[in-house]
């Protein structure tokens, strides 16, 4: 199915953030800071290690969110990365540097998942070891096990808790959890506990910088848009550093089906009204970010690039495909939006972390790049700005960026 192209490239930028909060963690222009690294992307060149790597400790989750973009991999590969492999990765990734320029290296790790990362008991130790080895860590969690991992999480740069609601009823409905389970209030209590622990421990998470701290993550869906303001108010009350709104997108395996996520004009109008009220809560200590610039004005796919180069800028390390092959193996994928899509897996059931270095920038890596049909295969792209900036700023030099 050919993806719908929309020439209307304007998103609701006026409702993304306040003018005085332009330089925030959700502003994709920060990608321009990596121009000198990305200039080395090219055939026959030594491709630098990705600045950011996502590590998925497990594909197991205790929720079943209605829009889950990892439902495919959760159903096909209910595995986790072993403690041995996580510790090996925690030692390898800080050492992975370009032989031509030692400044080109892995600088940050996002601990996320096809599942809930804190359900792997080794995740807290992995986080602490990575940070000890000099790499910043951010964590995306559903919040249910935060209280068990306070020490590790307090050392992170940020922790994003995916709540996606402003009330227990909506939370239970969208997460598809039994109503008798009071997960919503447990997660809220866990956030309060984490904020307090980080402050008392003087952890990095308690830094006053705009992008540091606990983020209340809220995926917009037709059934929760009316709770945008309510959620923002709650997030501020419990000590979150910010709240981050983003439209839910259709997962790669559901494109062209009746399960596609679609927003009506009324949904967009309601969001516009809600985010306007929520922005009134924004102040020096709390940020409200309606991140819509990766979509068009109707929250539809807006992939304004012809080829995918983000697969040379970031990667996803995931649990093994077949644990029978080797229990300490892992998969190296190239796209967080297409977890489980074998077309974008660079290495399957690897055991030696050095294989990552060997595969990166290989002929096979370029073959995967050549095979990606952006207009047909790709859903909403997390790294749409990466690709657009690479094509326009580096390849085409549309900004004549040398003339600062």
N, C-alpha and C positions, 0 to 999 in steps of 0.2 A: 504493500500500500504506500503510495507516495504521500509524504508528510505535507500537510497544508502549509503553504508559504503565505506569510502575511507581510505586506509591505509597510504596515503601520508599526514602526519600530518604537513608538513612544509607549513606555510603561507609565505607571502612576508615580512618576518621580517626585511630584510635588507632595506625595503622601508617603515617601520612603523614610525621610528623617528631617529634622529641623536643620535650617541652613547653617547654624553654628555647630552642628554635629557632622559636618561633611566628612571629616577625617575620622572615620569610624571603622571597626573591624569588618563591616559588611560592604564597604565600598570597594568595588572590584578594581578601581584604579590603582590599588596597592600593588597590583601585578606588574605595574611598570617598574617597580623596584628590582625586578629580576631580568630586565632587558639584557644585561651583560651576560647573564648565564644562558638565556634562551638563544642568544646570537650564535651559540655553538651547536644548535640543533641543525643537522644537515647530513645528507648521505656522505659517507666516507669520513665523517668527523667523529671525534671522541665525544659521545653524548654525555653531558654532565649528569651526575646523580640527581634525582628529583629533589627539589627543595622540601616538599612535603610528601610523606608517605602515610597512608591510612593502614592501620593494622586492625583486622577483625579477629579478636581472640576466639570467638565462637559464632556458630550459626544458629544456636539455640536461643529461644526467646520465651519469656513467660507471658507475653502479650501476643495479639494477633491483629494488629492495627488494620483497619479497613482499606487503607491506601498503601500498605507496605510495599516498598519498591524492591524488597529482598525476599518476598514470599516464595519466589521460584527456588532460590538457593536454600531457603530454610526447609522447604519440603523435600528437596533432592539430596541435600548434604547436611544431615543433622550431626555435624562433627565440631570439634574444637581444636585449636592449636595446642599441642602439648606444652607443659611447663618447660621441658628441655628445649624445645624449639623457640619458645618465647624468650627465654634467657639468651639463647644463641643470637636471636635477632636483636636483642637489646645491646649486645656487644658488637655485632657486625655493623648495624646501621650507622652508628657514630663514626666508624672507621671508613665508611664508604665515601671516598673523596675522588675527585677527578685527578688523574695522574699528571695532567697538564696545568691544573690550577687548584691548589688545595683549598681555595675559598669556595669552590663549587662543591657543595656537600649537602647532605641531609640536615636540615635545620629544625624541622618540626615533625612530630608524629601525631596524627589524629587517631585516637583509639575509639573505634566505632563498631560497626558490625552489620552483618546480615542478621544478627541476633542482638541480644543484650550483652555487651562486653563484660559486665561485672558478674555474669553468671559463670564465667571461667574463674575458678578460684585462684589461678596464677596471675590474673590481670593486675591486681595491686602491686605485686612484686615486680612485674614487668614495667609498670609505670615508674616505680621508684628507681629501678636500675637504669632505665633510659634517661631519666632526669639526672641521676648521678653521673652518667656518661656525657652530660652536657647538651642534651637535646630537649627543646621545649615540647610539652605534651598538652594536648587538648582532648577532652573526653566527651563523647555523646552517649547519654544513658537515658533509660526510661525512669531512673530514679528509685526503683524499688529496693536496690541493695546498697544505696549510697551510704547508709548508716554503718555498713560493715567495712567500708573502705575509706574512712575519713582521713587517715594520715596520708595515704597516697594521693587522694584527690586534692587535698589542701596544698600540695606541692605543684599542682598543674597550673598552667597559664589560665585556662578557662575550663569550665565544665558546663556543657549544654544539656539541660534536662528536657526531654521531649514530653510535654504535658498536653499540648494541643487542645486545651479546653479551659473554661473558667468555672466549671461546676463538675461535681461528681457524676451526675447523670449523663452529661455529654461525654465525659471522660470514659465511663464504662461502656457507653454505646460505641464510640469510635475505636476504643482499644479492644472491644469484644471480650471483655472480662465479666465474670459473674457479678451481678449487682451486690451480692452479699459480701463480696470482697471489697473492703474499703481502701483500695489502693490509692485513690486520689488524695485522701487526707494523709496517708502514710508518706506519699511522695512529697507533699507540702511540708510535713514535719521533718523529713530527711533534708530538704533544702535548708530549712531554718537551722538544723543541726550542723550542716556543712558550713554555712556562712559563719556561724558562731565559732566553730572549731578552727576554721582558717584564720579568723581574726585573732583568736587567743594564741594560736600557734605562730602567728605572724608569717603565715605561709604565702607563697607567691599569689595564690588565688585571692588573697585579701588586698592586693595592690590596688591603688586608686586609678590606675590607667584605664582608659575607656574599654579596651578589649579584654581586660582581665576580669575574673570573677565568675559568678554563676549566671548563666543565661537561661531564661524561661523560653523554651522553644515551642513555637506554635505553628503547625502546618494548617493552612487555611483549607477548609472543606465546606461544602454547602451547608452542613449541619452545625458548624461551629462559628461561622462568621459573626453571628450576632453576639458572641461572647468575647470579642476582641478587647473591648474596653474593660470588661469585667476581669479578664485575665491580666491585663496590664496593671490594673489597680492592685490585684492580688500579688503579682510579681514584685511590685514596688514595696508592698507592705511586708513581705517576708524576707526582704534583703537582697533580692537579685540585682545584679549590676545592670542588666538590660532585659528586654523582651524582644524576641526576633520572630516576626511574622513572615511566612513564605507560602505561596500557593502550593498545594499538593499537586503532583504531576502523575501522569499515567506511566506505569512501569514498562520497561522495554518488552516484557513478555505479554503485555495486555494491549499493546498498540493495535488499533484497528478492530478492537472488540467492543462489545456492549459494556465492558467494565472500564472504559476510558473515563477519566476525570474531566468533567465539563462544568464550567461556570456560566451562569446566565447573566444577563445585563443587570438584573435585580440583585444578584449576588455581589457583583462588582460595586454597585451603588451602595449596598449595605456596608461593604468593607470600607469604602471611601468615607462614609459617615462615621463608622466605628474608629477608624485609624485617626481621623481628625480629632475625635474626643480623646483618644489614647495619647496623642502627641502633646496634649495639655499636661500630661503627667511627667513629661520629659524635663529633667533638670540636670544640674551639675553632677549629681550622684546616681542618676538613673536614666538609661537611654531607651527610647522607643524606636524600633527600626522595622519599617514595613518593606521588606526587601522584595521588590517586584521587577527589578531591571533585567532579570534573566527571562522575562516573559513579555508578551505584547500586552496591549491595554485590556485584552479579554482573558489574560492569564493563560494564553495558549503558547505553544512551543515557539521560541524565537531564536533559532540557531543561525545567526548571521555570520556564517563562515563556510568555506567550501570543503576544507579538509580538517581532520582532527589531528592537532599537534599536541594536545594535552596529554596524550599517552606517552609523551617524552618528558613531561613536566611533573607527573605525579603517578603513583601506583598504589595498588591495594594488595596487601598480603593477607590471605584468607586461609581458613581451615582446609585440610586435605580433601580431595575429591573421593579418594578410596582409602580409608584407613587400613584396609587389608594389605595395601602395598607397603606401607611403613607408618607406624603410629606417630612418628615424629616428623612427618612430612607436612608440607604446606603448599599453597597455590599462590602464584604471583599473577594477579590480574592487572588490567590497565584502565579500568573504568568503574568508578563507584556507582554509576547509574545503571550499569549492566552487569551487576554481580550475578554469577552463574552462567553468563553467556560465554560459551567455550570459544567463540570467535575472537574474544578479547582476553584470552588467558595466555600469558607469555611463557609461564612455566607451571606444569601440573605435577603435584606430588613430589616437590623438590625436598631434599634432605639436607644438602650442603648449602649453607648461606652464600658461599662463594659463587654458586650457580647464578645468583641474582646478578652479580657483577658481569658474569660471562654473557648472560642473555640480554642485558640492557644495551641497546644500540646495535644489536646484532642484525644480520640480514633478515632473520625471522621477525624481529621487531618491526622492521620497515615493511615487511610483507603484510603484517597485520594492519599497519597504518594505511597501506595502499588498498586494502580490502574493505575498509569502512565506508559504507554508503550513508553519509550523514542524513540526507533527505528522506531516506527510506527506513533506516534501522534505528536512528537515535531518538530517544525521548527528550524531554526537557534536559538540557545539558548543564550540570553543575559548573562545568568549566567553559561554558560558552564565552565568557569574557577573556579567558586565556587564549582561546583559539582566535577570537576576533582581534585581540591586541597583537598576537603573534603575526597574523596575516597583514594587518594594517600598519602596525608600528615597525615591525622588524623586517618582514619580507618586502612590503611595499614602501616603507618609510614615509607613510602618509603624513606624519607629524614633523618630519625633519627633526627627529628627537635630539640630534647632536647640538642643535641651536637652542640652548636652554633659555 
